[in-house]
Amino acid sequence: MVCPLPLDSQAVVNHLRHLIESGTFRPVVDRYYPLDRIVEAYRYVETGQKIGNVVIEVAPVHG
């Protein structure tokens, strides 16, 4: 697979921001781990069982 680098990265960032804000793009999140369990998160990823992104929470999410 070839993944070329974008020529105008700001345009790509703006396009992605639009997709996210409009709800068109929704990333698949498999699991969340707090930073103090990062080793466990890496071990889970290495199993090859994940079906989405694994998010490491650096600070508690408020909202």
Secondary structure, 3 states (H helix, E strand, C coil): CCCCCCCCHHHHHHHHHHHHHHCCCCCCEEEEEEHHHHHHHHHHHHCCCCCCEEEEECCCCCC
